[in-house]
Amino acid sequence: MEWLKQILTHLSDYVRALLVQASHPESGLTPQRRRFAVQLVVALALAGDVMLSAIVRKLPGTGVAMRHRYKAVDRMLGEIDLVPVAALQTAELGRRVGPDHIIAIDLSDITKRYAKAMPNLYAVHDGSTGEIGKGYGLATAVAHDLSGETKAIPLPLHFEVFSAKEEDFKSQPSVWMDMIRKLCETTKHGTFVMDREADNRRIMDLILNEKRHFVIRVNTHEHSRHLVLLNGKSRARVKDAWKEATFHGELEATRLLGDGARRPYKASYGALKVQLPGDNQPLWLCVFDSLAHVAPMVLLTTHKADTPEAVIRVLAMYFGRWVIEEVHRFAKQSFKLENIRALTWNRLQNLVAAVWIVLGAVATYAQRPGAETALRAFELLSQRLIKPLQRAQFWGYALMDGLRQALPEARRVLNLIPGFWQPPPPDPQLPLFGLRA
């Protein structure tokens, strides 16, 4: 199938292009390691599992016993460093971020409930159960186009694992700020959209100093932050300041319930012009108040929100942040990210970086001109026909499920890509105890 060859060629060429940019005398990326990196990423995409045994089964057999292939892949996984290779996507995909994009930033978790020997395990909050468990943090940033032109799959600008037990770990706000600094260097446009975890003055000051826009949901509890109200030059906490907003009317929204059902509700919306204490830049406090919720949703933004249309657009930006949750779910379900197992920190980082590269390749493929025909073919193969996918919906599951349904055909197509399954050169060192089976 032509579309199958197209996506597999795109995937392998995408990895090769990143490796070419990452290759320099000190990188240690020998031709053998570069070939292994391409095969690792493609095998991960076909396996849909970060477990090393599942990945090895998708690699070419070449007459070598499974246990020897496993040991060879494990050794190579510890020798290479895919993190800087995957990080090159931040600059490459950052060029595609336009004025209508939002850059959603959030932290997630990789929970390893039963792990004991894995490196750098620390206490994390399991978002799916609400409990505290062992695992790792996941720092993620994706770019999403609100204009509706390229909404198939958001662009993964950042996707790295971190641990509080790393030697160079500082704090969780530092993780946010490091991401924002990198994104400011590699993107010229886009609005940073974050949840209440980013209600931090250092984060806000960093974005303001970079002269970039943001939409941040702020806390409304008893000890919420102080703001300067421009109407009377007085100071008030957010829990009291939002009541001074000028409300424009009501809008209808949808609330997602615990059982997956959606319930419509109405909310009053308005805005108030404010400033941060000690800062002269005008900001806007956008308020969405509903009887269906105990507390209002309050958003602090740099965007001018002096009209009803402008306030609704700020709300749309914040709701667009949900795509990052979709990316987290996609990575955990389609690649079984929480099934990751490694005995060294380098190997664990390399496996997460390989998932990041696959996400980047899938996103760029889905946004190619004329890719919709191929995406429809993958939808048919994935058997996701209960509700046909629309252009504005998330295509990731259908694309990857369809690719894996065509796995026998995919193996034949990969054999047609020059040099893809080419075995590594023989080791010039003679074995000490003769040839192994």
NORFEN-V597436 format. One record per pair of residues at least 24 apart in sequence whose C-alpha atoms are under 6 Angstrom apart, sorted by the first residue. I is the first residue (numbers start at 0). J is the second residue. D is the distance in whole Angstrom. If there is no record, write none. Layout:
i->I j->J d->D
i->I j->J d->D
//
This chain:
i->2 j->373 d->6
i->4 j->412 d->6
i->10 j->360 d->6
i->21 j->84 d->6
i->31 j->423 d->6
i->40 j->353 d->6
i->45 j->403 d->6
i->47 j->333 d->6
i->47 j->334 d->4
i->48 j->334 d->5
i->48 j->335 d->5
i->49 j->339 d->5
i->50 j->339 d->6
i->76 j->346 d->6
i->77 j->346 d->5
i->81 j->349 d->5
i->81 j->352 d->6
i->82 j->352 d->5
i->85 j->352 d->6
i->85 j->356 d->6
i->89 j->156 d->5
i->90 j->185 d->5
i->93 j->185 d->6
i->93 j->186 d->5
i->97 j->188 d->5
i->97 j->189 d->6
i->98 j->188 d->5
i->98 j->189 d->5
i->99 j->144 d->6
i->99 j->145 d->6
i->100 j->143 d->5
i->100 j->144 d->4
i->100 j->145 d->6
i->100 j->189 d->5
i->101 j->142 d->6
i->101 j->143 d->5
i->101 j->189 d->5
i->101 j->190 d->5
i->102 j->141 d->6
i->102 j->142 d->4
i->102 j->190 d->6
i->102 j->191 d->5
i->102 j->192 d->6
i->103 j->140 d->6
i->103 j->141 d->5
i->103 j->191 d->6
i->103 j->192 d->5
i->103 j->320 d->5
i->104 j->139 d->6
i->104 j->140 d->4
i->104 j->193 d->6
i->105 j->139 d->6
i->106 j->137 d->6
i->106 j->138 d->5
i->107 j->136 d->6
i->107 j->137 d->5
i->108 j->135 d->6
i->108 j->136 d->5
i->108 j->137 d->5
i->109 j->134 d->5
i->109 j->135 d->5
i->109 j->337 d->5
i->110 j->134 d->4
i->117 j->342 d->5
i->118 j->343 d->6
i->118 j->344 d->6
i->119 j->164 d->5
i->135 j->162 d->5
i->136 j->160 d->6
i->136 j->161 d->5
i->136 j->162 d->6
i->149 j->366 d->6
i->150 j->391 d->5
i->151 j->391 d->6
i->151 j->392 d->6
i->151 j->393 d->5
i->151 j->394 d->6
i->152 j->362 d->5
i->152 j->393 d->6
i->154 j->362 d->6
i->155 j->359 d->6
i->158 j->355 d->6
i->212 j->301 d->5
i->213 j->300 d->5
i->213 j->301 d->6
i->214 j->299 d->6
i->214 j->300 d->4
i->215 j->298 d->6
i->215 j->299 d->5
i->216 j->297 d->6
i->216 j->298 d->4
i->217 j->297 d->6
i->217 j->298 d->6
i->226 j->274 d->6
i->226 j->275 d->5
i->227 j->273 d->6
i->227 j->274 d->5
i->228 j->273 d->5
i->229 j->273 d->6
i->244 j->269 d->6
i->244 j->270 d->5
i->244 j->271 d->5
i->245 j->269 d->5
i->245 j->270 d->6
i->377 j->401 d->4
//
